Each structure stands twice: as structure tokens, then as C-alpha cells.
Amino acid sequence: MYNIRDDKTLSQQSFSFLNLIGHTPPLVLPAGNTTKASLNIPHGAAPTSPVNGDIWTTTAGLFVRVNGVTIGPLIA
């Protein structure tokens, strides 16, 4: 399991090594609180050829690719 803590103690090298040996445990993020969210996905451009599991945001909303279908925008 990858535990990403506020002090960012898990380095990029650790990710690269674990992926190299085929080890892909779940990613566990710290709990959000009143000052920050657990995950932030900044707005950008949609992928040209999204694949299952892709998640992205644009100014139109949040999008996900599931089972060959793009779902979104998810908006308030």
C-alpha cells in the first residue's frame, strides 16, 4: 500500500522501483480536513484517446473513463 503523508516521505524513486517490479498496491491518501482536500486534480485538456481508468478535469467539470465510455462532466 502506498501511504502518501503530508510530509511526502514516499519519494518518486519508490514509486518507480515498485512499478518496475510489478508491485501495484492501492494508493491511500491522507484524510481531508477543513484546510485542504485529500486529492486535487487541476483543470487541463482532455486526453486525446482516453483509456479506462483515466480521470481528468476541465473547466466544464470532472470526467472519468469507465468500460470504454467517457462519463461527464460531473458538475455541481
N, C-alpha and C positions, 0 to 999 in steps of 0.2 A: 504494500500500500504506500502510495506517495502521500506524505503529510507535508503540505506547504504551510509553514508557520509565518507569523507576522515578521519574524526576523529573517525570513527567506534562507534558512540554513541548508535546504536541499539545492545543490548547485546544478547548473546546466550540464556539467560533466556527469553528474549522477544520472540525469535523465538519459543522456546519450549512451552511457555504458549499459544501463538497464535495458534500453530499447535494442541495443546491439545484440545482447544475448537472448532476446526474445521474451524478456520479462515485462509484462504489461499489467501491473496491478491497478486497482482503481485509484483515482485521484480524489483525495479527501481535502477539502478546503476548510479554513477556519470559519467558525460561525460569524455571521454578520452581526453588526451592532448598530447603535444609533449614529455612529460617525462614519461607518463605511460598510459597503456591501461585501459579500464573500467573493463575488465574481463580477468583473466589469468587462464588457465586450464593446469597445468603441465602434462608432459608426465607420463604415468603409464602403467599398464597392462590393457588389455581389460577385461570387465566383463565376467564371465563365461556364465551367462544367462542374457543378456541384456533385458531390458523391454522398452516399448515405452516411449520416453522422455529422455532416457539416452544419455549423451554426454560425450565423453572421447577423450583423445589424446594419441597416442603412437609415437614412433619415425618415424612411417610410415605416420602419418598425423592425421587429425581430423575425428572422426566418430560420427554418430548420429543414434539412433534407432527410426524409424518412421513407424507406421502401420505394425509392425511385421517384418520389413526389416531393416537390418543394411546398412547404406549408408556411403560410404567412402572407402578409405581415400580421404579426401578433401585436396589437396596439391596445392602448387603454381606452 
